[in-house]
Structure formats: structure tokens, C-alpha cells
Amino acid sequence: MIEIIPAIDIIDGKCVRLSQGDFLRKTIYNCNPLEVAKEFEDAGIRRLHLVDLDGAKKGKISNLAVLEKIAAQTQLSIDFGGGIKTDEDIKSVYNAGAEIITMGSLAYYEPEKIFNWQTKYGAEKMLIGADVKNRMIAINGWLEQTAITIFDFIGQYSEKGICQFFCTDIAKDGLLQGPSIELYSKIIESFPEINLIASGGVSKVRDIEDLQRIGCKGVIIGKALYEGNIMLKDLKKYFN
């Protein structure tokens, strides 16, 4: 069964959503992310995707206090990313209560550092974020497009034994126009050994069904939940 993973994106300590990764197209949904997290947990959600957008943009963790509050006051399994750069950063994130760290830009710039952390903490504690524009990796809070393809990017990590990835098609994110089924299908076909989590564009329960059908192990849902396009009660069958 595909895992439902709500997203809480943080700017200035508030729960927000961006459209297509554009910081100028920001909607604030709640000034208290802990309140949102508790609503998810009460509905039966077990995992949370928590993103420090300030950290991703600045290259420095900026909203660690939000992680600490949610981890201390819920039983949610949290993956956290945004601004993680150093050994001290990763220690602080784990100590604050995250079970998994999410690596995006750093996974592009310094793969050897990720491999070292994999050896130290375990591959199961790593979630590699593959954000794409036109199938090319985008970094630095989606502000910069690189020259490496999503397939080459995933390949260098999967051959080292890292198998947890989430992929966001920025062209779809926040627009509620459906996920990139074709792209995800090709990724899973190319790397059947990985656990792929889809992100971006999910607008209805049928989208989740389609993602499960092609083999995605999880789906990160943001705007569709906040806008009421998908109701938590309609997802009960996916909760363990």
C-alpha cells in the first residue's frame, strides 16, 4: 500500500506552500505548524515531510525549533530537510527528533559527504530529494537548474545502496494539475530496486491510485490537502 506523507513547508516559522518553487508565489496556511501536524496525526497519518524552505534558500538550517516542537508533541515519523550542510547540522536534526534527513542540493554538490553519512548513520536514515525541471536536477530551493539528469542523479546513489528517493517535478508542484506519472514510471522502470516517493501535482484520490499502480512507494501531498481538494477522511484506506 502506498504511504501518504503530508508536507509541511516552513517559512518564518509558518506553514506555507509555494507554486512551482517560486518564493514570490507563497500562500500562508497556518501560523502554527504544530497545530497542522497534530491534525494530520489525529486523522491517522504516521509520517510527515517537513521542509525548512528558509534553510533551503539560505543554505543554513533556519527552522529547527519547528521540528523540535512537532517531534516532542506528536508521534509522527518525520523526515526533515532544508539547509543541512555539515556533520553538526545532521546531528542537530537527529537530536531535534527527525528520523530521516532529506538531502537535496548537498546530494548534488557533495555526494561523498552523503556516502560518509550513509556509512555512519545507515542508508535507511537518508532520503535523497530529486527535484527536477524538464528532467534536469534543480537545486538551492529550486532556484537553479543543473546539467545532470534525474536518471544520472539517482543512478550514482542507487549503485551505492541508497534506495530512498523522492522526486518533485517543479512544473507540477502546487498547481493541482496531476502528478508526473510518465516520469515516475520511467524512473521506476530504470531503477526497480529503489523506493520512490512522488511529490508535486497531486490533486485528487485518483492521482494517488495511479501512483500506487505504477509502483510508487509513497506520495507527498501538500496543497491538495490544504485547499480541501483531498480530504484526510478519504485517505483512511491508505493508513496502517
ZADREN-876726 format. One line per field, with one value per residue: residue in one letter; x, y, z of N, C-alpha, C in turn. Coordinates in Angstrom, 3 decimals, always signed. Layout:
<nodes>
type [A / ...] .
n.X [X / ...] .
n.Y [Y / ...] .
n.Z [Z / ...] .
ca.X [X / ...] .
ca.Y [Y / ...] .
ca.Z [Z / ...] .
c.X [X / ...] .
c.Y [Y / ...] .
c.Z [Z / ...] .
</nodes>
This chain:
<nodes>
type [M / I / E / I / I / P / A / I / D / I / I / D / G / K / C / V / R / L / S / Q / G / D / F / L / R / K / T / I / Y / N / C / N / P / L / E / V / A / K / E / F / E / D / A / G / I / R / R / L / H / L / V / D / L / D / G / A / K / K / G / K / I / S / N / L / A / V / L / E / K / I / A / A / Q / T / Q / L / S / I / D / F / G / G / G / I / K / T / D / E / D / I / K / S / V / Y / N / A / G / A / E / I / I / T / M / G / S / L / A / Y / Y / E / P / E / K / I / F / N / W / Q / T / K / Y / G / A / E / K / M / L / I / G / A / D / V / K / N / R / M / I / A / I / N / G / W / L / E / Q / T / A / I / T / I / F / D / F / I / G / Q / Y / S / E / K / G / I / C / Q / F / F / C / T / D / I / A / K / D / G / L / L / Q / G / P / S / I / E / L / Y / S / K / I / I / E / S / F / P / E / I / N / L / I / A / S / G / G / V / S / K / V / R / D / I / E / D / L / Q / R / I / G / C / K / G / V / I / I / G / K / A / L / Y / E / G / N / I / M / L / K / D / L / K / K / Y / F / N] .
n.X [+0.848 / +0.569 / +2.275 / +0.972 / +2.116 / +1.963 / +2.962 / +4.674 / +5.669 / +7.988 / +8.275 / +9.628 / +8.755 / +6.141 / +3.456 / +3.445 / +2.777 / +4.382 / +4.079 / +5.231 / +7.788 / +8.356 / +9.309 / +8.022 / +5.452 / +3.732 / +1.689 / +0.287 / -0.784 / -1.135 / -0.188 / +0.831 / +2.581 / +2.709 / +0.097 / -1.054 / +0.351 / -0.566 / -3.240 / -2.973 / -1.880 / -3.962 / -5.808 / -4.836 / -2.487 / +0.941 / +3.449 / +5.525 / +6.531 / +8.772 / +9.806 / +12.298 / +12.087 / +13.256 / +15.781 / +16.622 / +16.838 / +18.696 / +20.829 / +21.334 / +20.252 / +17.169 / +14.766 / +14.716 / +13.489 / +10.814 / +10.766 / +11.626 / +9.448 / +7.287 / +8.231 / +8.464 / +5.871 / +4.211 / +3.695 / +4.637 / +6.537 / +9.219 / +10.612 / +13.166 / +14.322 / +16.408 / +18.766 / +20.726 / +24.068 / +26.464 / +28.345 / +27.631 / +25.169 / +23.595 / +23.646 / +22.288 / +19.757 / +18.908 / +19.011 / +17.026 / +14.791 / +14.108 / +13.652 / +14.619 / +16.843 / +16.531 / +18.077 / +18.999 / +20.188 / +22.797 / +23.270 / +23.699 / +25.967 / +27.921 / +28.339 / +30.039 / +30.056 / +27.490 / +27.652 / +29.460 / +27.927 / +25.967 / +27.344 / +27.876 / +25.367 / +23.473 / +21.796 / +19.051 / +18.385 / +18.544 / +17.107 / +16.948 / +16.456 / +15.160 / +14.730 / +13.206 / +13.420 / +12.214 / +13.280 / +15.836 / +18.052 / +17.236 / +18.362 / +19.193 / +16.837 / +15.194 / +15.944 / +17.937 / +18.805 / +20.433 / +22.914 / +22.616 / +20.897 / +17.822 / +17.959 / +20.705 / +21.438 / +19.971 / +21.042 / +23.772 / +23.530 / +21.890 / +23.483 / +25.232 / +23.801 / +21.887 / +18.486 / +16.182 / +14.227 / +12.792 / +10.908 / +10.317 / +8.514 / +8.953 / +7.495 / +4.963 / +4.382 / +2.326 / +0.274 / -1.910 / -2.541 / -2.219 / +0.068 / +3.430 / +3.135 / +4.214 / +6.971 / +7.649 / +7.057 / +9.050 / +11.322 / +11.012 / +11.010 / +13.606 / +15.057 / +14.302 / +14.880 / +14.699 / +12.987 / +10.562 / +9.249 / +6.597 / +6.086 / +4.365 / +1.833 / -0.335 / -3.795 / -6.196 / -7.859 / -7.720 / -5.293 / -3.488 / -4.098 / -3.259 / -0.498 / +0.181 / -0.392 / +1.629 / +3.817 / +4.953 / +6.196 / +5.439 / +3.664 / +3.959 / +1.940 / +0.672 / -0.549 / -3.067 / -4.259 / -4.352 / -5.969 / -8.299 / -8.960 / -8.373 / -9.557 / -8.681 / -10.172 / -10.886 / -8.714 / -8.354 / -8.164 / -5.554 / -4.082 / -2.179] .
n.Y [-1.200 / +2.194 / +4.855 / +7.601 / +10.841 / +13.737 / +17.135 / +19.681 / +22.786 / +25.234 / +28.674 / +31.385 / +30.251 / +29.569 / +27.658 / +27.055 / +27.148 / +26.927 / +27.873 / +26.079 / +26.221 / +28.900 / +31.549 / +33.941 / +33.360 / +32.603 / +31.041 / +31.400 / +29.049 / +28.329 / +29.698 / +28.187 / +25.490 / +23.169 / +22.742 / +21.986 / +19.621 / +18.035 / +17.756 / +16.169 / +13.863 / +13.099 / +12.301 / +9.920 / +9.800 / +8.834 / +9.648 / +12.467 / +15.014 / +17.387 / +20.570 / +22.933 / +25.759 / +28.273 / +27.536 / +25.996 / +27.949 / +29.761 / +28.160 / +27.286 / +25.824 / +26.931 / +26.729 / +24.966 / +24.843 / +24.408 / +21.762 / +20.544 / +21.059 / +19.719 / +17.088 / +16.577 / +16.745 / +15.109 / +11.786 / +11.381 / +10.112 / +11.751 / +13.176 / +15.426 / +18.335 / +20.885 / +23.143 / +21.625 / +21.019 / +20.289 / +18.048 / +18.726 / +19.905 / +17.710 / +16.147 / +17.836 / +17.888 / +15.200 / +14.995 / +16.764 / +15.365 / +14.292 / +11.439 / +10.759 / +12.242 / +14.634 / +15.128 / +17.413 / +19.701 / +19.419 / +16.763 / +16.883 / +18.543 / +17.421 / +14.414 / +12.523 / +13.214 / +12.528 / +9.777 / +9.166 / +9.821 / +7.950 / +5.605 / +6.086 / +6.558 / +4.955 / +3.761 / +3.768 / +5.991 / +8.087 / +10.220 / +10.970 / +13.857 / +14.508 / +16.963 / +18.270 / +20.017 / +19.898 / +17.327 / +17.663 / +18.027 / +20.253 / +22.716 / +24.330 / +25.315 / +25.085 / +27.070 / +27.004 / +25.436 / +22.446 / +20.622 / +17.926 / +14.887 / +13.527 / +10.783 / +10.113 / +11.237 / +9.796 / +7.311 / +7.373 / +7.228 / +5.006 / +2.893 / +2.794 / +1.803 / +3.343 / +3.741 / +5.209 / +7.673 / +10.843 / +12.449 / +15.484 / +17.092 / +20.161 / +21.660 / +20.777 / +21.194 / +22.416 / +23.215 / +21.613 / +19.946 / +17.320 / +14.530 / +13.682 / +11.178 / +9.752 / +10.364 / +9.329 / +6.644 / +5.936 / +6.317 / +4.355 / +2.106 / +2.210 / +2.018 / -0.320 / -1.189 / +0.829 / +2.802 / +4.840 / +7.987 / +9.972 / +13.418 / +16.450 / +18.034 / +16.355 / +16.058 / +14.813 / +11.853 / +9.857 / +10.350 / +9.411 / +6.722 / +6.114 / +6.539 / +4.569 / +2.360 / +2.376 / +1.811 / +3.505 / +4.057 / +5.826 / +8.956 / +12.394 / +14.885 / +18.109 / +20.949 / +20.068 / +18.959 / +21.172 / +22.919 / +21.555 / +19.863 / +17.189 / +15.201 / +14.278 / +12.218 / +10.765 / +9.286 / +7.186 / +4.451 / +4.087 / +4.268 / +2.621] .
n.Z [+0.000 / -0.834 / +0.833 / +2.577 / +2.807 / +4.274 / +3.596 / +5.307 / +4.751 / +5.663 / +6.236 / +7.862 / +10.267 / +9.765 / +8.308 / +4.959 / +1.373 / -1.760 / -5.222 / -7.899 / -6.824 / -6.439 / -4.542 / -4.439 / -4.917 / -2.701 / -0.265 / +2.868 / +5.135 / +7.775 / +10.859 / +12.810 / +12.706 / +14.298 / +15.098 / +12.670 / +12.173 / +14.297 / +13.584 / +11.305 / +12.481 / +14.214 / +12.364 / +11.496 / +10.128 / +9.843 / +9.124 / +8.340 / +6.113 / +6.437 / +5.644 / +5.620 / +4.219 / +4.323 / +5.176 / +2.983 / +1.051 / +2.111 / +2.704 / +5.247 / +8.218 / +9.442 / +10.766 / +12.950 / +15.418 / +14.905 / +14.037 / +16.439 / +18.174 / +16.913 / +16.847 / +19.565 / +20.505 / +19.056 / +17.682 / +15.198 / +12.462 / +11.235 / +8.368 / +7.557 / +5.930 / +4.383 / +4.247 / +5.481 / +5.940 / +7.232 / +9.459 / +12.063 / +11.610 / +10.762 / +13.054 / +14.818 / +13.696 / +13.864 / +16.657 / +17.295 / +16.710 / +14.222 / +12.152 / +9.716 / +7.377 / +4.822 / +1.789 / -0.633 / -2.447 / -1.406 / -1.935 / -4.595 / -4.831 / -3.072 / -3.085 / -1.876 / +0.785 / +1.528 / +1.178 / +3.198 / +5.456 / +5.093 / +5.671 / +8.360 / +9.620 / +8.385 / +5.481 / +5.529 / +6.921 / +5.262 / +2.873 / -0.371 / -2.140 / -5.240 / -7.196 / -10.055 / -13.177 / -16.300 / -16.441 / -15.543 / -12.797 / -10.172 / -7.879 / -4.684 / -3.293 / -5.469 / -7.143 / -9.018 / -12.031 / -12.949 / -14.932 / -14.888 / -15.364 / -14.017 / -14.020 / -14.127 / -11.726 / -9.729 / -10.280 / -9.429 / -6.701 / -6.152 / -6.942 / -4.898 / -2.870 / -1.631 / -1.346 / -0.981 / -2.299 / -3.145 / -5.630 / -7.130 / -9.532 / -10.579 / -12.347 / -11.951 / -9.309 / -6.747 / -8.419 / -8.746 / -10.883 / -11.431 / -11.019 / -12.231 / -13.914 / -16.113 / -15.980 / -13.418 / -13.842 / -15.690 / -14.155 / -12.151 / -13.760 / -14.703 / -12.346 / -10.570 / -8.035 / -6.161 / -3.632 / -4.466 / -3.837 / -4.727 / -5.580 / -5.823 / -7.643 / -7.082 / -6.939 / -6.489 / -5.226 / -7.113 / -8.388 / -6.498 / -6.524 / -9.126 / -8.868 / -7.039 / -8.597 / -10.564 / -9.075 / -7.131 / -3.863 / -1.955 / -1.379 / -1.386 / -0.189 / -0.472 / -1.178 / -2.099 / +0.151 / +1.860 / +0.475 / +0.392 / -1.680 / -1.493 / +1.064 / +4.365 / +5.479 / +3.291 / +2.739 / +4.407 / +3.856 / +3.159 / +5.426 / +7.891] .
ca.X [+0.000 / +1.335 / +2.257 / +0.560 / +3.062 / +1.683 / +4.107 / +4.600 / +6.776 / +8.110 / +8.952 / +9.429 / +8.029 / +4.750 / +3.147 / +3.178 / +3.003 / +4.805 / +3.692 / +6.379 / +9.024 / +8.568 / +9.136 / +7.122 / +4.086 / +3.628 / +0.430 / +0.395 / -1.971 / -1.296 / +0.972 / +1.248 / +2.783 / +2.410 / -1.349 / -1.280 / +0.895 / -1.465 / -4.422 / -2.592 / -1.733 / -5.287 / -6.527 / -4.264 / -1.199 / +2.059 / +4.710 / +5.462 / +7.624 / +8.938 / +10.794 / +12.727 / +12.325 / +14.249 / +17.075 / +16.988 / +17.195 / +19.865 / +21.906 / +21.579 / +19.019 / +16.575 / +13.505 / +14.897 / +12.547 / +9.544 / +10.994 / +11.677 / +8.097 / +6.456 / +8.761 / +8.239 / +4.452 / +3.479 / +4.401 / +4.885 / +7.873 / +9.483 / +11.813 / +13.405 / +15.349 / +16.497 / +19.895 / +21.665 / +25.339 / +27.631 / +28.145 / +26.907 / +23.779 / +22.886 / +23.478 / +21.254 / +18.458 / +18.559 / +18.761 / +15.762 / +13.677 / +13.871 / +14.106 / +15.273 / +17.209 / +16.296 / +19.196 / +18.738 / +21.312 / +24.059 / +23.439 / +24.229 / +27.303 / +28.894 / +27.876 / +30.906 / +29.620 / +26.294 / +28.094 / +30.051 / +26.818 / +25.309 / +28.141 / +27.800 / +24.010 / +22.667 / +21.085 / +17.626 / +18.217 / +18.770 / +16.116 / +17.544 / +15.462 / +15.488 / +13.817 / +13.517 / +12.806 / +12.486 / +14.062 / +17.161 / +18.041 / +17.222 / +18.936 / +19.129 / +15.451 / +14.613 / +16.268 / +18.976 / +18.733 / +21.762 / +23.067 / +22.566 / +19.534 / +17.280 / +18.381 / +22.111 / +21.478 / +19.533 / +21.953 / +25.002 / +23.207 / +21.337 / +24.560 / +25.922 / +22.923 / +20.846 / +17.315 / +15.025 / +14.242 / +11.535 / +11.095 / +9.346 / +8.529 / +8.624 / +6.463 / +3.668 / +4.209 / +1.447 / -0.693 / -3.074 / -2.855 / -1.866 / +1.500 / +4.173 / +3.041 / +5.146 / +8.327 / +7.829 / +7.068 / +10.356 / +12.302 / +10.830 / +11.451 / +15.073 / +15.629 / +13.262 / +15.307 / +14.548 / +11.676 / +10.327 / +8.138 / +6.185 / +5.791 / +4.008 / +0.743 / -1.446 / -4.974 / -7.377 / -7.540 / -7.366 / -3.849 / -2.800 / -4.310 / -2.385 / +0.879 / +0.334 / -0.436 / +2.906 / +4.851 / +5.489 / +6.061 / +4.835 / +3.295 / +3.941 / +0.786 / +0.683 / -1.605 / -4.367 / -4.829 / -4.615 / -7.058 / -9.504 / -9.206 / -8.357 / -9.870 / -7.990 / -11.088 / -10.945 / -7.452 / -8.277 / -7.784 / -4.104 / -3.421 / -1.985] .
ca.Y [+0.000 / +3.431 / +5.618 / +9.006 / +11.666 / +15.173 / +18.041 / +20.991 / +23.635 / +26.302 / +29.952 / +32.247 / +29.527 / +29.384 / +26.621 / +27.726 / +26.394 / +27.700 / +27.350 / +25.827 / +26.580 / +30.345 / +32.153 / +35.087 / +32.830 / +31.929 / +31.106 / +31.002 / +28.280 / +28.296 / +30.255 / +27.223 / +24.186 / +22.089 / +22.518 / +21.240 / +18.275 / +17.302 / +17.409 / +15.018 / +12.691 / +12.715 / +11.664 / +8.603 / +9.912 / +8.400 / +10.215 / +13.872 / +15.570 / +18.740 / +21.246 / +24.266 / +26.485 / +29.314 / +26.863 / +25.614 / +29.160 / +30.401 / +27.206 / +27.159 / +25.461 / +28.152 / +26.465 / +23.750 / +24.872 / +23.816 / +20.313 / +20.141 / +21.092 / +18.666 / +15.797 / +16.415 / +16.744 / +14.116 / +10.525 / +11.283 / +9.861 / +12.978 / +13.426 / +16.870 / +18.838 / +22.317 / +23.826 / +20.708 / +21.101 / +19.822 / +16.994 / +19.303 / +20.077 / +16.435 / +15.758 / +18.671 / +17.481 / +13.936 / +15.267 / +17.500 / +14.436 / +13.731 / +10.063 / +10.687 / +13.541 / +14.800 / +15.821 / +17.829 / +20.392 / +18.842 / +15.485 / +17.237 / +19.123 / +16.650 / +13.033 / +11.775 / +13.501 / +11.704 / +8.384 / +9.060 / +9.791 / +6.660 / +4.639 / +6.395 / +6.534 / +3.940 / +4.226 / +3.941 / +7.316 / +9.066 / +10.374 / +11.860 / +14.632 / +14.747 / +17.974 / +18.344 / +20.879 / +19.289 / +16.121 / +18.019 / +18.300 / +21.646 / +22.804 / +25.611 / +25.733 / +25.068 / +28.333 / +26.803 / +24.178 / +21.912 / +19.930 / +16.478 / +14.366 / +12.809 / +9.381 / +10.052 / +11.610 / +8.643 / +6.197 / +7.411 / +6.865 / +3.650 / +1.911 / +2.757 / +1.171 / +4.245 / +3.367 / +6.059 / +8.918 / +11.462 / +13.235 / +16.550 / +17.789 / +21.533 / +22.152 / +20.322 / +21.448 / +23.483 / +23.615 / +20.720 / +19.511 / +15.909 / +14.232 / +13.307 / +9.725 / +9.230 / +10.486 / +8.377 / +5.300 / +5.700 / +6.193 / +3.039 / +1.119 / +2.266 / +1.672 / -1.072 / -1.503 / +1.960 / +3.188 / +6.186 / +8.767 / +11.011 / +14.701 / +17.520 / +17.933 / +15.501 / +16.908 / +14.007 / +10.495 / +9.074 / +10.525 / +8.506 / +5.373 / +5.958 / +6.437 / +3.230 / +1.396 / +2.316 / +1.303 / +4.450 / +3.564 / +6.861 / +10.186 / +13.602 / +15.705 / +19.406 / +21.912 / +19.404 / +18.838 / +22.485 / +23.558 / +20.752 / +19.008 / +15.848 / +15.224 / +13.216 / +11.099 / +9.977 / +8.556 / +6.227 / +3.108 / +4.029 / +4.346 / +1.320] .
ca.Z [+0.000 / -0.914 / +2.080 / +2.462 / +3.566 / +4.141 / +3.661 / +5.941 / +4.314 / +6.657 / +6.032 / +9.043 / +11.290 / +9.370 / +7.328 / +3.686 / +0.142 / -2.914 / -6.530 / -8.768 / -6.143 / -6.521 / -3.229 / -4.578 / -5.042 / -1.406 / +0.462 / +4.269 / +5.506 / +9.225 / +11.549 / +13.829 / +12.075 / +15.236 / +15.013 / +11.433 / +12.373 / +15.187 / +12.793 / +10.483 / +13.351 / +14.704 / +11.265 / +11.256 / +9.441 / +10.675 / +8.661 / +7.947 / +5.325 / +6.965 / +4.806 / +6.029 / +2.967 / +4.611 / +5.196 / +1.624 / +0.303 / +2.712 / +2.890 / +6.680 / +8.916 / +9.986 / +11.483 / +13.754 / +16.545 / +14.454 / +14.110 / +17.845 / +18.744 / +16.330 / +17.287 / +21.004 / +20.857 / +18.258 / +17.468 / +13.768 / +11.938 / +10.484 / +7.575 / +7.604 / +5.036 / +4.159 / +4.859 / +6.135 / +5.223 / +7.977 / +10.442 / +13.193 / +11.182 / +10.759 / +14.449 / +15.434 / +13.147 / +14.516 / +18.075 / +17.407 / +16.611 / +12.889 / +11.959 / +8.408 / +6.829 / +3.393 / +1.178 / -1.998 / -3.077 / -0.953 / -2.638 / -5.913 / -4.708 / -2.294 / -2.887 / -0.969 / +2.155 / +1.746 / +1.335 / +4.536 / +6.409 / +4.903 / +6.428 / +9.788 / +10.174 / +7.724 / +4.283 / +5.841 / +7.538 / +4.203 / +1.817 / -1.365 / -2.871 / -6.643 / -7.729 / -11.478 / -14.185 / -17.611 / -16.160 / -15.048 / -11.366 / -9.726 / -6.537 / -3.969 / -3.152 / -6.818 / -7.807 / -10.033 / -12.773 / -13.240 / -16.213 / -14.661 / -15.480 / -12.876 / -14.098 / -13.712 / -10.309 / -8.942 / -10.531 / -8.633 / -5.327 / -6.071 / -7.074 / -3.608 / -1.896 / -1.123 / -2.137 / -0.688 / -3.072 / -3.542 / -6.840 / -7.336 / -10.812 / -10.203 / -13.273 / -11.457 / -7.890 / -6.302 / -9.444 / -8.663 / -12.250 / -11.564 / -10.899 / -13.442 / -13.977 / -17.110 / -15.442 / -12.329 / -14.429 / -16.304 / -13.073 / -11.534 / -14.754 / -14.774 / -11.036 / -9.856 / -6.672 / -5.250 / -3.103 / -4.988 / -3.303 / -5.677 / -4.969 / -6.756 / -8.603 / -6.660 / -6.756 / -6.176 / -4.782 / -8.301 / -8.608 / -5.572 / -7.056 / -10.295 / -8.396 / -6.467 / -9.701 / -11.284 / -8.191 / -6.150 / -2.501 / -1.124 / -2.079 / -0.574 / -0.573 / +0.177 / -1.455 / -2.248 / +1.490 / +2.441 / -0.273 / +0.522 / -2.850 / -0.922 / +2.492 / +5.088 / +5.695 / +2.062 / +2.603 / +5.507 / +3.405 / +2.989 / +6.734 / +8.523] .
c.X [+0.882 / +1.187 / +1.904 / +1.437 / +2.712 / +2.951 / +3.746 / +5.850 / +6.800 / +8.879 / +8.605 / +8.579 / +6.588 / +4.615 / +2.693 / +3.205 / +3.435 / +4.198 / +4.926 / +7.690 / +9.325 / +8.277 / +8.229 / +5.663 / +3.819 / +2.241 / +0.668 / -0.904 / -2.198 / -0.028 / +1.513 / +1.394 / +2.484 / +0.926 / -1.700 / -0.823 / -0.017 / -2.751 / -4.139 / -2.531 / -3.090 / -6.096 / -6.002 / -2.955 / -0.072 / +3.391 / +4.502 / +6.720 / +7.735 / +10.093 / +11.046 / +13.072 / +13.295 / +15.651 / +17.559 / +17.474 / +18.504 / +21.072 / +22.289 / +20.260 / +18.464 / +15.346 / +13.581 / +13.888 / +11.203 / +9.644 / +10.946 / +10.283 / +7.247 / +6.922 / +8.446 / +6.761 / +3.586 / +4.311 / +4.736 / +6.340 / +8.185 / +10.743 / +11.937 / +14.516 / +15.290 / +17.645 / +20.888 / +22.959 / +26.491 / +27.283 / +27.355 / +25.435 / +23.006 / +22.672 / +22.349 / +19.866 / +18.010 / +18.218 / +17.445 / +14.546 / +13.364 / +14.382 / +14.914 / +15.670 / +16.987 / +17.415 / +18.855 / +19.969 / +22.654 / +24.331 / +23.955 / +25.683 / +28.334 / +28.412 / +28.738 / +30.523 / +28.383 / +26.693 / +28.726 / +28.961 / +26.044 / +26.022 / +27.952 / +26.412 / +23.116 / +21.881 / +19.619 / +17.335 / +18.378 / +17.616 / +16.654 / +16.428 / +15.938 / +14.438 / +14.192 / +12.731 / +13.198 / +13.466 / +15.510 / +17.043 / +18.073 / +17.647 / +18.708 / +17.705 / +14.752 / +14.976 / +17.242 / +18.819 / +20.135 / +21.778 / +23.052 / +21.118 / +19.121 / +17.786 / +19.846 / +22.246 / +21.092 / +20.525 / +23.173 / +24.752 / +22.694 / +22.436 / +25.391 / +25.036 / +21.918 / +19.609 / +16.087 / +15.172 / +12.844 / +11.827 / +9.961 / +9.546 / +8.034 / +7.544 / +5.066 / +3.344 / +3.307 / +0.381 / -1.944 / -3.520 / -2.476 / -0.363 / +2.107 / +4.252 / +4.071 / +6.581 / +8.575 / +7.877 / +8.435 / +11.450 / +12.222 / +11.266 / +12.974 / +15.731 / +14.591 / +13.610 / +15.040 / +13.113 / +11.436 / +9.078 / +7.843 / +5.833 / +5.440 / +2.850 / -0.449 / -2.660 / -6.227 / -6.947 / -7.132 / -5.877 / -3.057 / -2.921 / -3.395 / -0.928 / +1.143 / +0.409 / +0.913 / +4.067 / +5.488 / +5.214 / +5.405 / +4.464 / +3.248 / +2.825 / +0.820 / -0.567 / -2.984 / -5.050 / -5.220 / -5.781 / -8.364 / -9.855 / -9.213 / -8.612 / -9.183 / -8.887 / -11.189 / -9.693 / -7.308 / -7.788 / -6.276 / -3.363 / -3.320 / -2.645] .
c.Y [+1.249 / +4.221 / +7.076 / +9.846 / +13.151 / +16.002 / +19.282 / +21.746 / +24.884 / +27.503 / +30.840 / +31.572 / +29.226 / +28.279 / +27.281 / +26.710 / +27.385 / +27.087 / +27.290 / +26.310 / +28.062 / +30.983 / +33.388 / +34.660 / +31.942 / +32.126 / +30.606 / +30.299 / +28.239 / +28.850 / +29.307 / +25.836 / +23.005 / +21.737 / +21.688 / +19.796 / +17.435 / +16.897 / +16.194 / +13.753 / +12.188 / +11.989 / +10.268 / +8.603 / +9.507 / +9.047 / +11.634 / +14.255 / +17.040 / +19.425 / +22.659 / +25.049 / +27.641 / +28.710 / +26.485 / +26.821 / +29.770 / +29.465 / +27.025 / +26.852 / +26.669 / +27.913 / +25.171 / +23.688 / +24.258 / +22.299 / +19.837 / +20.077 / +19.941 / +17.298 / +15.535 / +16.204 / +15.878 / +12.845 / +10.331 / +10.945 / +10.988 / +12.847 / +14.938 / +17.245 / +20.339 / +22.931 / +22.938 / +20.657 / +20.365 / +18.653 / +17.515 / +19.508 / +18.772 / +15.934 / +16.546 / +18.279 / +16.159 / +14.169 / +15.996 / +16.600 / +13.891 / +12.297 / +9.915 / +12.100 / +13.519 / +15.648 / +16.151 / +18.420 / +19.787 / +17.514 / +15.707 / +17.679 / +18.177 / +15.221 / +12.242 / +12.020 / +12.672 / +10.249 / +8.166 / +8.989 / +8.482 / +5.581 / +4.836 / +6.150 / +5.447 / +4.513 / +4.493 / +5.288 / +8.445 / +9.047 / +11.412 / +12.537 / +14.941 / +15.681 / +18.262 / +19.433 / +20.301 / +18.122 / +16.400 / +18.402 / +19.813 / +21.685 / +24.184 / +26.142 / +25.886 / +26.309 / +28.151 / +25.443 / +23.736 / +21.245 / +18.418 / +15.997 / +13.652 / +11.369 / +9.210 / +10.323 / +10.423 / +7.497 / +6.198 / +7.026 / +5.435 / +2.593 / +1.807 / +2.177 / +2.081 / +4.058 / +4.219 / +7.403 / +9.515 / +12.395 / +14.228 / +17.151 / +19.206 / +22.124 / +21.793 / +20.835 / +22.642 / +23.906 / +22.741 / +20.236 / +18.058 / +15.700 / +13.785 / +11.786 / +9.147 / +9.262 / +9.454 / +6.945 / +4.971 / +5.565 / +4.805 / +1.930 / +1.050 / +1.791 / +0.918 / -1.363 / -0.371 / +2.088 / +4.639 / +6.790 / +9.890 / +12.293 / +15.718 / +17.175 / +17.106 / +16.369 / +16.145 / +12.600 / +9.623 / +9.190 / +9.564 / +7.075 / +5.110 / +5.790 / +5.074 / +2.178 / +1.274 / +1.910 / +2.290 / +3.931 / +4.573 / +8.060 / +11.326 / +14.499 / +17.003 / +20.202 / +21.271 / +19.212 / +20.193 / +23.202 / +22.760 / +19.924 / +17.536 / +15.996 / +14.044 / +11.992 / +10.201 / +9.122 / +7.441 / +4.857 / +2.943 / +4.038 / +2.944 / +1.280] .
c.Z [+0.000 / +0.394 / +1.806 / +3.379 / +3.354 / +4.278 / +4.473 / +5.531 / +5.193 / +6.101 / +7.227 / +10.106 / +10.971 / +8.334 / +6.035 / +2.552 / -0.928 / -4.168 / -7.412 / -8.153 / -6.112 / -5.171 / -3.278 / -4.714 / -3.831 / -0.811 / +1.877 / +4.663 / +7.010 / +9.854 / +12.601 / +13.207 / +12.997 / +15.208 / +13.783 / +11.597 / +13.252 / +14.466 / +11.914 / +11.343 / +13.833 / +13.631 / +10.954 / +10.494 / +10.390 / +10.291 / +8.159 / +7.171 / +5.691 / +6.247 / +5.329 / +4.754 / +3.166 / +4.574 / +3.812 / +0.827 / +0.800 / +2.813 / +4.338 / +7.366 / +9.654 / +10.849 / +12.297 / +14.898 / +16.167 / +14.507 / +15.557 / +18.459 / +18.227 / +16.797 / +18.754 / +21.337 / +19.954 / +18.197 / +15.983 / +13.477 / +10.953 / +9.645 / +7.412 / +6.644 / +4.901 / +4.918 / +5.574 / +5.312 / +5.906 / +8.893 / +11.644 / +12.846 / +11.289 / +12.182 / +15.104 / +14.957 / +13.771 / +15.990 / +18.298 / +17.183 / +15.240 / +12.830 / +10.674 / +7.995 / +5.319 / +2.813 / -0.271 / -2.658 / -2.681 / -1.652 / -4.052 / -5.789 / -4.089 / -2.047 / -1.916 / +0.490 / +2.491 / +1.964 / +2.709 / +5.606 / +6.303 / +5.718 / +7.928 / +10.370 / +9.574 / +6.561 / +4.560 / +6.487 / +6.534 / +3.199 / +0.840 / -2.153 / -4.278 / -7.223 / -9.173 / -12.203 / -15.538 / -17.500 / -15.782 / -13.574 / -11.115 / -8.261 / -5.936 / -3.884 / -4.489 / -7.629 / -8.967 / -10.702 / -13.156 / -14.613 / -16.056 / -14.715 / -14.195 / -12.849 / -13.682 / -12.214 / -9.428 / -9.080 / -9.652 / -7.180 / -5.209 / -6.173 / -5.798 / -2.501 / -1.238 / -1.981 / -1.865 / -1.408 / -3.114 / -4.709 / -6.988 / -8.716 / -10.552 / -11.117 / -12.799 / -10.065 / -7.613 / -7.282 / -9.474 / -10.039 / -12.507 / -11.512 / -12.220 / -13.563 / -14.948 / -16.598 / -14.346 / -12.847 / -15.009 / -15.245 / -12.447 / -12.480 / -14.814 / -13.489 / -10.204 / -8.396 / -5.687 / -4.738 / -3.501 / -4.372 / -4.294 / -4.937 / -6.053 / -7.654 / -8.181 / -6.312 / -6.380 / -5.814 / -5.960 / -8.624 / -7.730 / -6.060 / -8.252 / -9.878 / -7.761 / -7.571 / -10.401 / -10.392 / -7.239 / -4.739 / -1.562 / -1.975 / -1.067 / -1.092 / +0.218 / -0.098 / -1.548 / -0.901 / +2.054 / +1.757 / -0.196 / -0.700 / -2.464 / +0.576 / +3.171 / +5.290 / +4.469 / +1.853 / +3.635 / +5.057 / +3.240 / +4.327 / +7.325 / +9.901] .
</nodes>
